[in-house]
Structure formats: C-alpha cells, structure tokens
C-alpha cells in the first residue's frame, strides 16, 4: 500500500515559494518553525530561497517537456493522450533524441518504456 503524500506545513511551503523580498522580519523564528533536521540558520535562508526558485523553474520546464511528450501521443486514443492540451505542441527532434539516449538508464521503469513505445 502506498502512503498518501505528506502535506507540507504552511511554513515549509511558504519558504519554498519565497522570494528574496520575503526574507525580512524574524528569520530566527522562521528557522525555528522548520524541521530540525533541515538545520537552516537565518544566514542560510537567502541561499535556500535562491535554490528553491531554481527548482521551481526546473519543475516548470520539466512539466512543459512532459506536456510536449504527451502531445506527441495524442493521435493514440486513451491513456496519456487524454491529458494533452492543445497548447503543448510536439517535442522537438532534439528532445526526442535525448529521451531515446536516456532509455538505457531508465528502461527498468515501466512508465518510461511505455512512453518511448508511444513515440
């Protein structure tokens, strides 16, 4: 049985979504509300916020890339193609080539094998 995803307490989510302008006020209190295993000190928060912004950009790019691969399967009814929205457009030849180059590394993943078989 798969455990349900853990909900992040609001302070953790706010920190992940924070921008540099949000780092004012009682930063020691903010650090105290985070899990102790994070071990963040107030002086480390700017680097954390910067890294979180980079991660958010990467997640957006990954999401758009996945949408392009889903759009490429649209001609086949059902499955992933049901999720495709018309704004995604197909993946570029370079993106498809990169996907196939990575196939050897991730061939053990059933979903990855299925995706490659649809392209």
Secondary structure, DSSP 8 states (H G I E B T S, - for coil): ---------HHHHHHHH--GGG--S-HHHHHHHS-GGG---GGGHHHHHHHHHHHHHHHHHHHHHHHHHHHHTTTS-SGGGGG--TTS----HHHHHHHHHTHHHHTT-HHHHHHHHH-
